[in-house]
Amino acid sequence: MKVVTMSAKQNLIYKMIQASRIDAALSQAIARIVFSAVLFLIVTALNGYPSSQHEIAPEIIVSLHLIYAFYALYLAYRHPKDAHHRKITNIFFDLGALSGVLAVADTRMIFLYPVFLWVIVGNGMRYGMRYLYIALGVGTTLLATALFTNASWMAHRELAVSLTAGVVILGVFYGILINKIYKLNNELENKVVERTAQLEFQLYHDDLTKLKNRYALKSSCAKDSFIALFLIDIDNFKDYNELYGMDTGNAILRKIARVLGELAEETGCEVYRIYGDGFAVKFSSDLKPDSETLNLHINAILSKLISFYVDIENHEEKLHISFTVVAVYETEKILEKADMALRYARKKGLKYIVYDAKFDTKEEIEKNLLWKGRIKNAIENDNIIPVFQAIVDRDKNVIKYESLIRLRYQDKLISPFFFLDIAIKTRQYEQLTMIMINKCFTFMQKSDRDFSINLSFSDIHNSTTVKYLISKIKKHNVGSRLIIEILETEDAESFQKVRDFVDEMRAMGVRIAIDDFGSGYSNFEHLFAIKPDYLKIDGSLIKNIDRDEDARKLVESMIFLAEKMGIKTIAEFVHSKEVYDICRHIGIDEFQGYYFAEPMEEAKIISSESVAEVA
């Protein structure tokens, strides 16, 4: 497997680790306040021992520490990242306060000794060996000074010596232990980062050519204000595969990738393999459609492709390539526009074409109008139907159902593949979502199962939909049995609303899943931002896992990452015993697919606790 260098996406692992440490710093600051307050109450209650030889009362020492504890909390909140000097200051104040109390108190304060050890060892556990030895040195010095200058402790000299020696002995012992723990922890963190890097490379690169893939292109397009995209599709590539075999076909694709890669180095553009025999060349965002530099780049690529030859079984074969150029001042749906222009070029027999809005053909418009009417009719006649597909555990016991939308038309249930995108275009999508929420929650009241519903980023950003969802959760009291599967999209600009939504749902007992993980878009950003309870691995990776070794390695990497984050995994599209056995063997927690059950209407829901194995 190819190992890649660290990038911004892999650094998200470090951000996640750093975030957990920041949370720990705040927790420690709060714990310091609580401990100091409790110590103040105890010292005040025991303020009956003689302290005439000391001018400073122990209450004053603890009060000063309490004031510092509040100041430390303020610093932890305003400046979450622990600085070296702050760690040292904390050590001196914590151990100084404890030593100060021991210095002016009698032996009844011996109960502070375990706390003294806890502060020393705790600094080592949190920050490493360096701070353990600093705390050990400071603590031993302060404790010895406190005990050997106090007449009450000197009356029990052997005890004072034992306590001081105990700090040194236990500090060294825990130092050895902590050193081993840190080494193991560093090895684990490095392994997680390495596997994350491998996983990211597989998600955003084509395994055959090592070029970036369609998902990487979508992500890149979303960041640019202007894009000139050059879409390349090989004519009749299927014939080469059938005539010469898959190995020769793969060799052709690798050769094209090399040629385009060389052009990319010369022109500064980016090259992608976006589907089987389709490539894309993306030009710099600072070029204009009518710029001379852009035209030179396009001509250079065309000249290379026009005279493109490949050795096939010791014979030179010329490849005929159809292509299209898309140059627009916006990034919205640029790949869809390129695909549309390519279809137009094929229909008209053109080899080179620039996108024009006229390619949104009359047939496409008529199709949209037809489905708009069907959707409207289905809404009015209660023909938007939820169906439910079982999700099973490792023993094939049904543990929950996923709710899926269907449209009833002429006594058939139509897949959302045919109407959901059109519903978005025709502004009917919001109404469909609300119908599904209402019908699913109504059915949940009749069942004791857990259910999941699908929401997209656009749903979450729609305040009307979110308010409706919250009201229905409260009305039907289904929060503890509800799982929301968040569908990833390529146009999400910020995760803040998503994080707020997730927090609000979790406050109501709702669990969160990321759907279609591995299908593309900004998977890692979504994963670390949402911190889901479940990860549903995309069916495109699962369905061929018994024959595709690369897909299996990719899924194994996902499982490894999920386990380290405490996330359960669910395999979609499990259609055979072979696929199920492999998924179970590599550690997937739950399974969904036609091997267990088809999506069913409410009246046909499976009622037994387990699913019969399919022969």
N, C-alpha and C positions, 0 to 999 in steps of 0.2 A: 504494500500500500504506500502511496506517495505521502511523504511527510512534508507539511507546509510550515512556513514560518508564522510567528504570532501576528495576528491582525487585530483590527478593532473588535471584530466579533468574538474572537477567542478571549480578548481582554475582559469580556463580559463575565467570564468565570471569576476573574480576579475581582471585578466589581462586586459580584455576588458575595465573595468571601469577605471583601472589605466592608460591605454593608452589614454583614453579620457581626463583624468586629465593632463597628460603630454602635450597633444596637447593644452589644455587650458593654461598651464603655458607658452608655447611658444607664444601663441596668446596674452597673457597679457603682456609679455615682449615687443612684437612688439608694442602693443597699448601704452605702457609707452613711447617708443621712439617717436611715432607720437605725443602724447599729449605734451611731453616735447618740441619737435621742434615747434609745433604750439604756445605753451605758450611763447617760446623765441621770436617768431615773433611778438606776441601781445605786450609783454613787451617792445620790442625794438621800436615798433610803438608808444607806449604811453609814451616813455621816456621824458616827458616834465613836470612831476610833481616834486615838490621840494623834495629833499632827502638830504639836507645839513647836517641834524642831524645824518645821517648814512654814514659811510665810504664805505660800501659795496653796490654797485649798484645791482638792481634786476636782470639785465642781467647776472651778474656773478653767482648768485644763481641758475638761470635756466640753465646756461651753465654747472655748476657742476652736476646738476641733469641729464642733457642730457648725460654727460659722464658716469654717473653711470647707466643710462638706457641701454646704449650699453654694459656695463660690465654685467648687469643682463641678457641681451639676450644671451651673450656668456655662462654664467653659466647655463642658462636654456637649451641651446643646448648641452653643454658638459656633464652636470649632470642633466638630465631631472627630476629626482625625487626631489621634493621640500623638503629641509631640514628645520628644525625648525628655525635655526639661520638665514637662508636666508629670510624666511617669515618675521621675526622680522626686519631684516635690510631693507627690502623693505618698511615696514610700516614707519620706522623712516625716510628714505630718501624721500618717497613720501609726507608724511605729513610735514616733515621738510622743503622741498622745497616750498610747498604752504604757510606754516607759515612764512618762510623767506621772500617771496615776499610780503606778507601782512604786515610784520613788517617794511619794508622799503618803502612801497607804500602808496598812499592815498586811500580814500574810493571808487575810481573808480575801484579798483580791487575786489569789492564785488562779481563780477561774478565768482570768484574762490570758493565761499562758497559752491555752489552745488557740485563742484568737490571734495571739502574737505569731504563733507558728503558721496559722492560716494566711496571714498577710504576707509572710515571707514566701511560702510555697505558692500562694495564689499569684503573686507577681511573676514567678517563674513559669507557671502554667499559662498565664495570659500572654506574656511578652517574651519569654525565652530565657536561656541560661544567663545571659548578660545581666538581666534584671534580678534573677534569682540571687546571684552572687552579690550584687549591689545591696539588695534587701538583707541578705544574710550578714554582710559586713556591718551595715548600719544597725541592724537589729541586735546583733551580738554586742556591739559597742554600747548601744543605748541601754540594753537590758543589764549588762554587767555594771554599768555606771549606776543605774537605778537601784539595783539590789545591794550592791556593796557600799552604797552611801546611806542606806536606810538602816537605822538601829534595829528596827523590828525584824527585818530580814536577816541581819547579821546575828541575831539571836538564834537563827536557824541556818548557820553558815553552810552546813552540808547541803541543805535544800537549795540555797542560792547557787552554790557551785554546780549542783546537779542540773538545775534549770538552765543555767548558762551553757553548760556542756551539751545538754540535750538539744538546744537550738542549733549548735554547730553540727552535731552528729546527724540529727534528723534533716537539717538543711542539705548536708552533703549527700545523704542517702536519696532524698527526693530529687536532688540535682541530677544524680545518675539516672534515676527513673524518668525524669522530665526530658532529659537529653534523648533517651531512647524513644519516648513518645513523640518528640518533635521531629526526629528523623523519620519515623513512620508516617507522621502527618504530612511532612514535606514530600515524601515519596508518593503518597496518595494524591496530594494536590497536583503534583507534576503529572501523574498518570491521568487524572481527570482532564487537565488542560490539554495534554497530548491527544487523548481520545476525542475531546471536543474539537480540536483542530482537524483531526481526521474526519470527523462527522461533518463539519462545516464544508470541508473540501468536497466530500461526496455529495452533499446537498446542492452545492452551487457549481459543480463541474461535471462535464460529461466524462464518463469512465473510459470510453473508447479513444477519444481524441485529446482528452485532458483540457479541452477548451471549456470556458464558462458556459453554463446552460441557460435555458429560457428564463428560469427563476432569477438568476443573477442579472440577466438583461432587464427584467422587469424592475428589479430593485434599483439598478443603475439609472434607468429611464425616469424613475420617480424623483430623482435628485436633480435633474437638469432642466433648465428653462428652455433650451432649444436642443433638438435632436435631429440629426440627419442619419437615417437608418437605411442600410443597404441590405435587402433581403435576397438571399440566393437559394434557389431550389433546383435540384438536379432533375432534368427531364428523364423520364422512363428509368429511374434508378432500379426499380424492381426487376427490370429485364436483366441487369447485370448480376443481381443476386441469383436469379433463377438460372441464368446461363452458366455462370462461372462459380457459383457457390457463395456462401456467406463470408468465408475468409477473404475472398477477392473483393467482395463488396466492402468489407471493413477496411481493407488495404486502400481502396479508393477514397474512402472517407478520411482516413488518416493522411493521405497525400494532399487532399484538398485542404485539410486543416493546416498542414505545413506550409502550403503555398500562401494561404490567407494569413498565416502567422508571420511569414516573411514580409508580406505587404503591410501588416500592422506595424512592424518594426520600422519600415521605411516611412510610413505616413502618420504614425502616432494614433491610429484608430484602434478600436477594440473589436475582437472577433469572438463570436459565440456559435455554438451548435445548438439550435433551438428545437429541432426534432430530427427524426430519422435521417432524411437526406436534405435537411434545410439548415442553412447557415445565415448568420447576420453579422454585418459590419456596422459598428456605431461610430460616428464621427464626433469630434470634440464639440462640447456645448458652446464654445466661443466662436464657432464658424457660423456664417450666415448662408441662407439658401443660395444666394446669388454671388457668393464670394468666389474669387478665382482659385483660391487654394482648395476649396471643396470640389470644384469642378475638375481640378487636376487629379485629386485623389480618386474621384469616381472614374475618370478616364483610365487611370492606372490599373484599377481593379478590373474594369471591363476588358482592357487589352490582355491582361493575364488570363482571364477566364475564356475569352474568345479563342485563344491559342493553347488551350489546356489539353495536354495529353497525359495518359496514364499507361504504364506497362501492365498488360494483363496476359498472363501465360506466355511471356516473351513476345507479345505483340503490342504495338502501340495502338491504343484506342482513344479516339477523341470523344470527350464528354460534351454533350449539348446541355447547356444550363439556361434555365429561365430565371429572370431576376426582376426585382422591382426596387425603386428607390423612394423612400418616404422622407421628405424634408418639411418639417412644420415648426411653428413657433410655440408649440405646446406639447405637453407630455401625455395628455389624456388619451388613453386607449390607442397609443401609437402602434402597438403590435397588432391589434385588431384591424387597424387601418391598413397596415402592411399586408396582412393576410387577405384582406378584402381586395386590395390592389393586385395581389398575386393571382387570386381567382379570376379577376377581370382580365389580366394579361393572358392567362391560359385560355379563357373563353374566346378572346379575340386573336389568339395566336401571336401575341407580341412578346418580344424578348427584352424590352426595356421600357419602363413606364414610371411616371411620377404620379403619386397619389393625388386624386381629385375627389371632391365630395360626391361627384356624380356616380362613383362606384357603389354608393349606397343604393342599390338597384331598386327598381320598381317592385320586383318580386319580393325583396326583403321588406319593403314598406307594406305591401299587401299582406304578407305573412304576419307582421306585427299587428296590423289592424284586425286580422282574423282572430288571433289569440287574445287580443284585448277584449273582443266581444265574448269569446268563450269564458274568459276569466270572470268578466262582469256577470255573465249568466250563471256561472257556478256559484258566485258569491250570493246572488239574489235567490238561488234555489237550493241553498244549503248543500252544495256539492263539492265543497272543499273538505276533504276527508283526511283525518289523521290515521296513519297505520303505525304499527308498533313491531319492532324487530327485537328479538330476545338477545341479551348479552349474558354469557355464561362464565362460570369460574373454571378453574383448572380441572374440576371433577365433573364438568358439564351440567352443573346445577344452574338454573335460571336465577339470576340475581337482580336483574333490572331490564328495562326496555328503553330503546331509543324511539322517540316519536318522529315520524317522517310525514311530510305533506304529500298528498295526492289530489288530483283533480278528476272528479267523476265526469266522463263524457261518453255518451252512448253506451252506457252500462260497462264501461271500461275505466280502470284507474290509471290515469296518465302520470308518468314520472315528471318531477319538477324540471328535469333536463329540457323539456319542451316548452315550458311556460314561465319559469321563474325569472330568467333574464329579461324577458319581455314585460313581466309584471313590474320590474324595476324601472324600465324605460317608460312605461305607461302610468307610473305612479299608483299602482295597485298593490305594491309589495307590502306596504305598512298594514293595509287591511288584512292581507293574507296572514301576516305574522300574528295579529291580534286574534284572528279566528282560531289559529292553531293553539295559541296560549290558552284561550278559553276552553276549547274542546279537550285539550290534553289534561288540564287541571280538573275539569269536570269528571273525566274518566278516572283520574288518580284517586278521587274520593271513593270510587267503587272498588279499588284494589289496594292491597297492602304492599305492593311492589314499589321500588324506586323507578323513576322515569327520568329521561334526559330530553331536553329540547335544544334546538340549534338556534344560535343567534350570531349574526355577523357583526363586524365592527360598525357597520352603518346602523344596525339596530341599536347598538349600545350608544351611539352618538345621537340617536333620535330620542329626545326627551319625552315625547308623547308615548312612544313604545315602552320606554323604561318605566314611566309612571303607571302605565296600564299593567305591566308585568308585576310591579310591586303591589299594586292594589289587589291583583288576582291571587298572588302568593298569600297575602294576609287573609283575604276572603275565604280561600279554600284551605288555608293552614297546611300547605304542602312543602314548606321550606326544607324540612329535614329529610324529605324523600326526593328532592329535586336536584338534578345535575344540569348545569347549563354548559353546553358544548359551544365554545367560541370558534366560529369559522374565520380563518385567516383570510385577509384580503390584501391586495398590493397597494391600496391607496390610503392606508392609515398613516397620518402624519405624526400623531402623538399618542403615547400610551397612557397619559395622565387620566383621561376620562375612563379608559378601560380599567385602570387600577382603582379609581374611585368606585366604579360600578362593581368590580369584584369585591372590594371591601364591604360595600353595602349589601351585596348578596350573601357574603359569608356571615355578616351580622344577623341575617335571617336564617342561618343554618344551611344555606344552599352551597353545594359543592361545585367546583369548576373543572372543566376539561378543555384541553386544546384539541380541536378536531383536525384531521388530515395532516398531522405532523409529518414533515418530510416531503410535502407536496410543493414547497417553495416559499416564496415571500420572505419575510423577516422572522424566520422561525426562532432564532436564538433570542432576539429582542423580546418577542412575545413570551417566550418560555420564562425568561428571567424576570420580566415585568409582572407577569400574571401569577407565577408560582402556583400552577394548577394542582388539583388533587389527582387528575388523570391525564394521561397522554394517549390520544388515539392515533396510532400509527397508520399512515395513509395506505389505503388499499392497493395502490399501484406498486407498493413495495412488498406487500404481503402476498398478493395473489400468485406471484411467480417465485416465491421464496424457496420452493422445493427444487427449482431448476436454475435459479439465478444466484450464483455464489456472491456476487457483489451486493445484491439486495440483502442477502442474509447478513453479510458483514456490516452493512449500514444499519440494519435493524438491531443487531447486537450492540453496536455503538450507542444507539438510542437507548436501549435498555440499560446499559451501563450508566449513562448519564442520568437517566430517570431514577435509578436505584440510589445514586449518590445524593439526589435532591429529595428523596423520599416520595417520589411520584409513582403511582401505579400505572401500568401500561395496558392498553387494550388493542388487540389486533382486529382490523376490519377486513372484510372480503375473504374470510376463511371459508373456502368452498369445497375442500376435500380433506380426507383423513390425513394425507401426506402433509398438507400445509399445516393442519392443526398440530400434528405430532412434532413438526419442526418448531413451530411457535411455542409450544409447551416446553420443549426441550431447552430452548435458549432463554427461557425465563419470563415470558410474557404472562401477565396476571389474569387477564380476561379476554374473551373472544366473542366475535360477532360475525355472522355470515350465513350463507345459504346452506352450509354443511349442518348447521344446527336448526335454523328456522328461517322462513321467508317473512318479510314484513306482512303483518296481518291486521285486519280490521278488528275493532273492539270485540265484536261477537265471536271472533275466532282465536282470541288470545290463548296461548298455551297455559293451562292451569296447573299442570304438575310441577314438581320441584326440580325435575331434571329433564333433559332433552334426550330422546332416544338417538343413539349413534346411527348415522347414515351409513348404509352399506356401501 
